[in-house]
Every structure is written in C-alpha cells, then in structure tokens.
C-alpha cells in the first residue's frame, strides 16, 4: 500500500511537513477572528451597552459585541483586552446586563493535546496518502513514486515453459533464432574468432503465427531471464515517462545478463518520425531513448532484444538498421507440412480416433495460422463431447473447419421451398463448373444448410496438393466457378438474386489482381498498377496510376468477368440434365460429399441410371 523502503523517508518527511503547515494555518486562522482593543475602549463599550458577553480568562477578556440592532451577534468579529484585576469588574458587567463567565479549566493533559494536534493528523495523512498512492499506481502502472519504472514481466529461468519443440510450422524462423540461443549458451565459440552476438532480432508476420511463442521458446531454450512487455506499456500521458522506463528496463537487463528483452507490438513506439510534425512527443522521446540504449549497451554481455510486429513498413528506418535489429525473422503463414505439424502439436493432448488424417485437414485449411488451427482442434474436441463421444473423429475436425470459415449450422432457419431449390441449383452450379473444367480444385462438399455467418449454403473445394503459383488459365477457371452459381440461377429460374454477392466480390477482386498486379492483361502488359499496403494485416491494394488508367482497368475487369460468366452459362447449358438431377438429390439430402457428387455426375455422363 505504501511506497517502497527507498522512498519511505521522503514520504514520512512530506507527511510531517504537511501536518506542521496545517497546524500553523489553523492557529493563524483562529487568531484572525480576534481584534485587540484598549481597556479604556472596553469600558466605553460597556458604558454604552454595546457588549453582549464577556469571557473572563486569567490573562485576558474576550469580548463579544452586540450587533447594530442590539441583538446578539451571530458571526460578528470578537475583541480582546488585557485583564487588569479590576475588583469592580463583575459589578460593572452585572449592572450593564452583560453575560459573563469564566471558562472551565481543561482537564486535558499536554500529552493528549500533542496527540490530537500532531500524531492523529500525521497518522491520518499517512493512511490516506498511502491509499491515494496505491490507487494512482494502479492507474499509472507502477506507483506514483515510480512512474519511470519499467513494468516488464520477468520470467526467470525455465519459467516460460516453452521450447522450440512446442513451436511447429516455423522451421526457418527457428533456425534463425537457434544461433542466438547457441551464442547465449557458449559465447566463447563465437568470440574466439571475433564474432559478435546480434543485438536484436525483429519477428515479422501476420497475427496469430506465433511470434510471441517463438520469443518465449528462445528464452526457454537459452534458460535465461526473459523480460516481456508490450510497446504500449512504455507510453503514458506524461512526457518523459516512456524514456525513463526504457532506461530502467535496460538497467535491469544488464544486471541480470545474459537475458532476453522481448517487446511485443513494437510499432506502438517505433513508428517512423518522418513527416510527423504534430506527433506524440512522448512516443518520439521513447523511441529516441530506445535507439540510444540499443547503441549504448555492450552485446558481449549477453543482452538480446527480440521485438515483434505485423506492420514493419511503419517502423522508423533508424530502428531497423544493422547494429540495432540485425536480423529480420519472417514468421509467415505455415505451408502444408507446417499446418500438419501444428495440428499434431495441438492434438497431442486430445484423444483422437485412429482413423483421423491430419493431412486432409491441413489441405483444407490453406491460409490458416497457428492460432486458427489451435482453435479448430479445440472446436472439434468440444463437438465430440457434445455428440457424446470420447474420441475426436475426422468429421469433427472437418465440421470445426467449416465452423471457423462459415459459422455453425443454423438448422432452425426455415427457407421456403422456392428458396431451397434456388440455393441448391446455385451451389450445384459452382460444383459442376469446377468438375467440368480441368484446372480447378476437386469438390469436397456441397450443402444447403444455412450457417450463422450468413451463408445459405456453400460448395467446399479441397486441393489435392499445396500450390504456390497459379497460371492465367487457372485463375480464369476459378473466376468461372465463382460466377457459375449466378449463371445457374439465370438459366433455371430466369431471374437473379442477392445470393451471389460474395461470389461477385471475390471474382471481381481476382480479375482486378490479374490486371493490376500479375501482369496478365494484354492491354497493360507488365505494368504494375497496384501495390499491397499492410501486407501482414488486411493486405489492402493501393493504386499507382492515374484516374484515366483506373477507368481502363475497370473496363478490363468487366471484360474478364463477362467472358467468364458466358463460359459458365455455356458449361451449365450443356449439362442441364446433370444440374437438375444433382440439385434434386441435394434438396432431398441437404448435404452431399464430393465422392457422391462425382459418382452421380459420372453416371449421368455415362448414360447410367442412378436411383435418386
């Protein structure tokens, strides 16, 4: 509740001074109500009957005058004069009708008076002052007497509980960081030939890829103290507090070297100072102090700085230069093998059925990060419990994938028969366009069961292998698949609905990327017309062209979409029998898997009868 031992003497001295000042002020305030007069003036007032009452003390007379209307005063100023031991005083007061009395002598001892005047105020100020400092400390983060103290969490040796084996799917990143661990273990191997420990490593990647987990794994492997805090923890409302905290953090780290300092979300204090005329002075001072500290400490002592961000493009160039953050470690979204390894790590504590194939789940989750996969495994375990099973099956995992992508099934949403037919033909249109083209991904599942995220149905495709490149024909076929749902609506019902909004958005985005970023336009050729901003966050494109060129881009996008839509209609028109029969089967079952879909399609194409 109270300041630490180092600040306690100052605190007690402050309380004593405040108590003394309050006692002095109280005394002087009490004296301001009295005005001294001569004894002769007192007698004149008594003769003129202007006195209401007199208090006779051993050394003075305290006089309360009457108000101007002759009544007893309420807040009038008091007078006092010296007591001359006049034997006729009592008679004079009695004859003048003045009330008079002698105060009863106090039985209070001097010790009690001292306690009331000094000890009691001191104790009250001490208690209330301590409580005030405690509440300020909670608001300001670390105590009012220690604004400039670092509030980093310190994990002492082995307490991070994370090793490299607990981090899957980031083999390249681990390889870059293992050298730092090795240096902390045996620095003499490197210093022998003159090598220096890297001062810092910047972990860069999308949210959820495991940057903080990797930093903890480095500390766990090195078995050294680990200082962990967020970049926003440096910045307060008072200018200079952040810089003071940076100094204190590095001072603590040097005392416990070898150790690791980890600053999460460093972009909170490390934003570029370029063009920042009216920026936050506190943040800029904090950044300047961080730069100075990183230049000032000796890396041979074994202090390593790790920092994480998903916005490296906004960081100050001075922070990224060699000698501060010597390495940039990319912690990107995992590939197929990485996703499978991550699923194995998170399913270690889960009881799995022997028929579970994690590779299939990894294929179905392209683009997912470690946090997504951990969530999927947990959702599958929760579903298995809901279903009354003691093991997680493959269908639990696939359902968890769909729950993360599209939300939970909403079986209580009742669609009309016309809506159900329309959704069924829409989804089968997607599936047929995918099956009838050569360079598309196989259909895994078709369903018309609504989902909580707004989808009335969806067609799920699953690649046979991990792909890193796509050619122009594959992209055009993908756009055709996206537009085939709307094409089916128009061919069968001769009307169009709002159900294709997401398909149109994705198809338009893909066509625009072909023209502006991939150089797949005959008109613009190799010209880069857009660039990606915030690559590791939303990846929003920014145009690098004039308004006239932008209008030409729109026409090119429209041309690609129109051609793909006509192709989709041609494919479905040539297979209307298959479209009708598969849609009827889907309306009856609500969900069909990819194998069943291909079996019906092949039987129709081979003129075989299928019982539907």
ABEGO torsion letter per residue (X at the ends): XBBBAAAAAAAAAAAAAAAAAAAAAAAAAAAAABBBBBAAAAAAAAAAGABABBBBBAABBBBBBBBAAGBBBAABBBBBBBBAGBAAAAAAAAAAGBBBBBBBBBABBAAAAAAAAAAAAAAAAAAAAAAAAAAAAAAAGGEAAAAABBABBBBBBGAAGBBAAABBGBAAAAAAAAAAAAAAABAAAAAAAGBBBBABBBBBEBBGAGAAAAAAAAAAAAGBBBBBBBAAAABBABBGAAAAAAAAAAAAAAAAOBBBBBBBGAAAAABBABGBAABBAAAAAAAAAAAAAAAABBAAAGBBBBBBBABAAABBAAAABBGBBABBBBBBBBBAAAAAAAAAAAAAABBBBAABBAAAAAAAABGBBAAAAAAAAAAAAAAAAAAGBABBBAAAAAAAAAAAAAEBBBAABBBBAAAAAAAAAAAAAAAAAAAABAABBBBABBBABBBAAGBAEBBBBBBABBBABBBAAAAAAAAAAAAAAAAAAAAAAGBBBAAAAAAAAAAAAAAAAAAAAAGABAAAEABBABBBBGAABAGBBBBABBAAAAAAAAAAAAAAAAAAAAAAAAAAAAAAAAAAAAAAAAAAAGBBBAAAAAAAAAAAAAGBBBBX
